[in-house]
Amino acid sequence: MARRGAQEMAKRARERARQKRQEAKRERRQSASADAADPTDAPDEAGLMEEFRVLSERHAAGLLAGDLYTKERHRIFVELGIESEEAD
């Protein structure tokens, strides 16, 4: 009977160790997924810079009014994180 108790204790210890390993693995996966930025959340920097280039060229050519240029430039810069929402 003592032998059976020792076997059960060893089995419980193995089970606890297995659960701890699973928990550690789960935490590593969660931290890795949190560290990896979701590319869909980030602004399309190349696309926004291209949009700004075209906007600037149109403004320089006189095809775009100054106030519209300023408004669109601000919108692009806010999306890129260069300016804050409040700045005008």
Steps between C-alpha positions, in 0.01 A plus 500: 500500500786737572634424156173602341503832687851575378400420141201734525715779643753455220218504245361824647847656496543406133157645423584829678830521312319438170245770580778748588675429169173552312438828683853623424456408134163679490652814652789496251256471211284784631797730557639416155167576335470824697853602395436432133325805366201435282589643159137587431505739797800696373440773243616432147801728522609458139148564374459808715837638394405446135169678563690789658742514205214525250323755719814715521560480126142605426530789747835611351346491152217725618234233453404490867382781728717582802234425762418161345872420480548588867197295606605190304864537606391511864282190454788305348745614769256401775465151350879473482532616861700809409241749625235482769126529437489845662768662284371699204 
